[in-house]
Amino acid sequence: MVRKIVYITRIIDWWKYVIISILESGDLGLSQPANNTLSNNEIYGVIPYIAPEIFKGAAFSKESNIYSFNMIMWELTTGSKSYANIEHNVELIYEIIDGKRPEITNDTPECFANLMRKF
């Protein structure tokens, strides 16, 4: 039993290192297509991963990438797709703008949950 706890702790520590490394770089590459021009005002991406401020017209940023990464973390910790039971349409966009987020489950590691709550 002690071996399992040590093993799980090492996995969580490794994930914390990976997450911090990605967040410090500030670029998940999710924001725009590679051939994007500066004058392009279109939003690219999958609705659940796009930060609310982007839907409001803000530019892609480190913070919007962190939001996207948090959604990925939620999916990894729950084993579910975010907003799986909701149609991905304009109504979902308005709900995200209004603050709708997937519920953080009780079995989510505390370090992940704290990070997800920040954004």
Secondary structure, DSSP 8 states (H G I E B T S, - for coil): -HHHHHHHHHHHHHHHHHHHHHHHHT--S-SS-TT--TT-----S-GGGS-HHHHTT----HHHHHHHHHHHHHHHHHSS-TTTTS--SHHHHHHHHTT------TTS-HHHHHHHHH-
